[in-house]
């Protein structure tokens, strides 16, 4: 065992000795640095405006020695114009970029895929900002972040002022390369999205209805959502085995919606409605959902935006419609001066299937 550890340490030291620091000033130099990058290398982008650029990063690092692409000074590499970042490598870290006053067309601003053959695994985007990076026309739809692959992380980033339609951050489950992905979306700020009066205004969506029976295993935790009013769904879960926990939602006109998929967990979140009209909490659909230890403060939404809404389902529903609620646990949540919660929400001639086997335990209500 000692010999193995010594050999491993020697290997790491060998790699670090040959790691390089490269400074690049334009897109051509960056492309060359990406092509030649070795595990442990750091590529530094010089401060300044990078206009009308497409970054394609597909180098391959190692777990112990990732390849780092970072701004010379965080926030000072300013990306404008028709620009985007495509990531299709292994163990890459992108640090400190600032996207503003530009647009990316039909593609995502940050996409964890270079093309259909090259998707990202074990990659990280951190300390990065996308602010007011909108297509010129509101109805020109796109994502700001599209997560493909497995074990990728988006953390300590800020996303502000998305004005055109399209999910802000989408977790894609198109094939087995991106399912059971174990992505982490953590310690980010999501802010200021005005009502769109249409679908496509979610801040985060995990999966789509066609892939709702697949596990995503995505964690959304320790994020701050402020005035995210795009539509009724702030976070839309459309897959299985996801965790949404330890997030703060302040004055958001919408809810965390378990729209499709089973066995998701919503835990330890704080919803500060502050008496704002339309501020909601959690909407429950499908099987085996767990909603525990959440705090709801002056949330004033009604119907689909209620502080807690447990939906009626469609009898014999396909997976991508309204599967009835069953085997849910709603426990240890606190509601302070909120609008009423709603059972059998959305009841209609079609949605006639009542929830069953819902354990509603130790929930605390205070109201004036």
CORPECOR-V456773 format. One record per residue. N is the residue number from 1. RES is the residue in three letters. BURIAL is b if it has 16 or more other C-alpha atoms within 10 Angstrom, else e. D_FIRST is the distance of its C-alpha to the first C-alpha in whole Angstrom. Layout:
BEGIN
N;RES;BURIAL;D_FIRST + N;RES;BURIAL;D_FIRST
END
This chain:
BEGIN
1;UNK;e;0 + 2;UNK;e;4 + 3;UNK;e;5 + 4;UNK;e;5 + 5;UNK;e;6 + 6;UNK;e;9 + 7;UNK;e;10 + 8;UNK;e;11 + 9;UNK;e;12 + 10;UNK;e;14 + 11;UNK;e;15 + 12;UNK;e;17 + 13;UNK;e;18 + 14;UNK;e;20 + 15;UNK;b;21 + 16;UNK;e;23 + 17;UNK;e;24 + 18;UNK;e;26 + 19;UNK;b;27 + 20;UNK;e;31 + 21;UNK;e;34 + 22;UNK;e;37 + 23;UNK;b;40 + 24;UNK;b;42 + 25;UNK;e;46 + 26;UNK;e;47 + 27;UNK;b;46 + 28;UNK;e;46 + 29;UNK;e;44 + 30;UNK;b;41 + 31;UNK;b;41 + 32;UNK;e;40 + 33;UNK;b;38 + 34;UNK;b;36 + 35;UNK;e;37 + 36;UNK;e;35 + 37;UNK;b;32 + 38;UNK;b;28 + 39;UNK;b;25 + 40;UNK;b;26 + 41;UNK;b;29 + 42;UNK;b;32 + 43;UNK;b;35 + 44;UNK;b;38 + 45;UNK;b;41 + 46;UNK;b;44 + 47;UNK;b;46 + 48;UNK;b;50 + 49;UNK;e;51 + 50;UNK;b;50 + 51;UNK;e;52 + 52;UNK;b;53 + 53;UNK;b;49 + 54;UNK;b;47 + 55;UNK;b;43 + 56;UNK;b;41 + 57;UNK;b;37 + 58;UNK;b;35 + 59;UNK;b;32 + 60;UNK;b;29 + 61;UNK;b;26 + 62;UNK;e;22 + 63;UNK;e;21 + 64;UNK;e;19 + 65;UNK;b;22 + 66;UNK;b;26 + 67;UNK;b;29 + 68;UNK;b;31 + 69;UNK;b;35 + 70;UNK;b;37 + 71;UNK;b;40 + 72;UNK;b;41 + 73;UNK;e;42 + 74;UNK;b;42 + 75;UNK;b;45 + 76;UNK;b;47 + 77;UNK;b;46 + 78;UNK;b;49 + 79;UNK;b;49 + 80;UNK;b;52 + 81;UNK;b;55 + 82;UNK;b;53 + 83;UNK;b;50 + 84;UNK;b;46 + 85;UNK;b;43 + 86;UNK;b;41 + 87;UNK;b;37 + 88;UNK;b;36 + 89;UNK;b;32 + 90;UNK;b;29 + 91;UNK;b;27 + 92;UNK;b;30 + 93;UNK;b;31 + 94;UNK;b;35 + 95;UNK;b;36 + 96;UNK;b;40 + 97;UNK;b;42 + 98;UNK;b;46 + 99;UNK;b;48 + 100;UNK;b;52 + 101;UNK;e;55 + 102;UNK;b;54 + 103;UNK;b;54 + 104;UNK;b;51 + 105;UNK;b;54 + 106;UNK;e;53 + 107;UNK;b;49 + 108;UNK;b;47 + 109;UNK;b;46 + 110;UNK;b;43 + 111;UNK;b;41 + 112;UNK;b;38 + 113;UNK;b;39 + 114;UNK;b;40 + 115;UNK;e;42 + 116;UNK;e;42 + 117;UNK;e;39 + 118;UNK;b;37 + 119;UNK;b;36 + 120;UNK;b;33 + 121;UNK;b;30 + 122;UNK;b;28 + 123;UNK;b;30 + 124;UNK;b;32 + 125;UNK;b;35 + 126;UNK;b;36 + 127;UNK;b;39 + 128;UNK;b;41 + 129;UNK;b;45 + 130;UNK;b;47 + 131;UNK;b;51 + 132;UNK;b;54 + 133;UNK;b;52 + 134;UNK;b;55 + 135;UNK;b;57 + 136;UNK;e;60 + 137;UNK;e;62 + 138;UNK;e;61 + 139;UNK;e;61 + 140;UNK;e;58 + 141;UNK;b;55 + 142;UNK;b;52 + 143;UNK;b;48 + 144;UNK;b;47 + 145;UNK;b;43 + 146;UNK;b;42 + 147;UNK;b;39 + 148;UNK;b;37 + 149;UNK;b;34 + 150;UNK;b;31 + 151;UNK;b;29 + 152;UNK;b;31 + 153;UNK;b;32 + 154;UNK;b;36 + 155;UNK;b;36 + 156;UNK;b;38 + 157;UNK;b;41 + 158;UNK;b;44 + 159;UNK;b;47 + 160;UNK;b;50 + 161;UNK;b;54 + 162;UNK;b;53 + 163;UNK;b;57 + 164;UNK;b;57 + 165;UNK;b;56 + 166;UNK;b;53 + 167;UNK;b;50 + 168;UNK;b;48 + 169;UNK;b;44 + 170;UNK;b;44 + 171;UNK;b;41 + 172;UNK;b;41 + 173;UNK;b;40 + 174;UNK;e;42 + 175;UNK;e;39 + 176;UNK;e;36 + 177;UNK;e;34 + 178;UNK;b;36 + 179;UNK;b;36 + 180;UNK;b;33 + 181;UNK;b;32 + 182;UNK;b;31 + 183;UNK;b;33 + 184;UNK;b;33 + 185;UNK;b;36 + 186;UNK;b;36 + 187;UNK;b;38 + 188;UNK;b;41 + 189;UNK;b;44 + 190;UNK;b;47 + 191;UNK;b;50 + 192;UNK;b;54 + 193;UNK;b;55 + 194;UNK;b;59 + 195;UNK;e;60 + 196;UNK;b;60 + 197;UNK;e;63 + 198;UNK;e;60 + 199;UNK;e;57 + 200;UNK;b;54 + 201;UNK;b;54 + 202;UNK;b;51 + 203;UNK;b;48 + 204;UNK;b;45 + 205;UNK;b;45 + 206;UNK;b;42 + 207;UNK;b;43 + 208;UNK;b;47 + 209;UNK;b;49 + 210;UNK;e;48 + 211;UNK;b;45 + 212;UNK;b;45 + 213;UNK;b;43 + 214;UNK;b;40 + 215;UNK;b;37 + 216;UNK;b;37 + 217;UNK;b;34 + 218;UNK;b;35 + 219;UNK;b;35 + 220;UNK;b;38 + 221;UNK;b;37 + 222;UNK;b;38 + 223;UNK;b;41 + 224;UNK;b;45 + 225;UNK;b;48 + 226;UNK;b;51 + 227;UNK;b;54 + 228;UNK;b;53 + 229;UNK;b;56 + 230;UNK;b;56 + 231;UNK;b;57 + 232;UNK;b;56 + 233;UNK;b;52 + 234;UNK;b;50 + 235;UNK;b;47 + 236;UNK;b;47 + 237;UNK;b;45 + 238;UNK;b;45 + 239;UNK;b;42 + 240;UNK;b;40 + 241;UNK;b;37 + 242;UNK;b;38 + 243;UNK;b;37 + 244;UNK;b;40 + 245;UNK;b;39 + 246;UNK;b;40 + 247;UNK;b;42 + 248;UNK;b;46 + 249;UNK;b;49 + 250;UNK;b;52 + 251;UNK;b;55 + 252;UNK;b;54 + 253;UNK;b;57 + 254;UNK;b;55 + 255;UNK;b;52 + 256;UNK;b;48 + 257;UNK;b;49 + 258;UNK;b;47 + 259;UNK;b;50 + 260;UNK;b;48 + 261;UNK;b;45 + 262;UNK;b;43 + 263;UNK;b;41 + 264;UNK;b;41 + 265;UNK;b;40 + 266;UNK;b;42 + 267;UNK;b;41 + 268;UNK;b;42 + 269;UNK;b;44 + 270;UNK;b;47 + 271;UNK;b;50 + 272;UNK;b;53 + 273;UNK;b;56 + 274;UNK;b;58 + 275;UNK;b;61 + 276;UNK;b;61 + 277;UNK;b;63 + 278;UNK;b;60 + 279;UNK;b;57 + 280;UNK;b;55 + 281;UNK;b;52 + 282;UNK;b;50 + 283;UNK;b;52 + 284;UNK;b;51 + 285;UNK;b;51 + 286;UNK;b;49 + 287;UNK;b;47 + 288;UNK;b;44 + 289;UNK;b;44 + 290;UNK;b;43 + 291;UNK;b;45 + 292;UNK;b;44 + 293;UNK;b;44 + 294;UNK;b;46 + 295;UNK;b;49 + 296;UNK;b;52 + 297;UNK;b;55 + 298;UNK;b;58 + 299;UNK;b;57 + 300;UNK;b;61 + 301;UNK;b;60 + 302;UNK;b;62 + 303;UNK;b;62 + 304;UNK;b;59 + 305;UNK;b;58 + 306;UNK;b;58 + 307;UNK;b;55 + 308;UNK;b;54 + 309;UNK;b;55 + 310;UNK;b;55 + 311;UNK;b;56 + 312;UNK;b;58 + 313;UNK;b;57 + 314;UNK;b;59 + 315;UNK;e;59 + 316;UNK;e;57 + 317;UNK;e;56 + 318;UNK;e;54 + 319;UNK;b;51 + 320;UNK;b;52 + 321;UNK;e;55 + 322;UNK;b;55 + 323;UNK;b;53 + 324;UNK;b;54 + 325;UNK;b;52 + 326;UNK;b;50 + 327;UNK;b;48 + 328;UNK;b;47 + 329;UNK;b;46 + 330;UNK;b;48 + 331;UNK;b;47 + 332;UNK;b;47 + 333;UNK;b;49 + 334;UNK;b;52 + 335;UNK;b;55 + 336;UNK;b;57 + 337;UNK;b;60 + 338;UNK;b;59 + 339;UNK;b;62 + 340;UNK;b;61 + 341;UNK;b;59 + 342;UNK;b;59 + 343;UNK;b;59 + 344;UNK;b;60 + 345;UNK;b;60 + 346;UNK;b;62 + 347;UNK;e;64 + 348;UNK;e;66 + 349;UNK;e;68 + 350;UNK;e;64 + 351;UNK;b;62 + 352;UNK;b;63 + 353;UNK;b;60 + 354;UNK;b;59 + 355;UNK;b;56 + 356;UNK;e;55 + 357;UNK;e;52 + 358;UNK;b;52 + 359;UNK;e;50 + 360;UNK;e;52 + 361;UNK;e;51 + 362;UNK;e;51 + 363;UNK;e;52 + 364;UNK;e;54 + 365;UNK;e;57 + 366;UNK;e;59 + 367;UNK;e;63 + 368;UNK;e;66
END
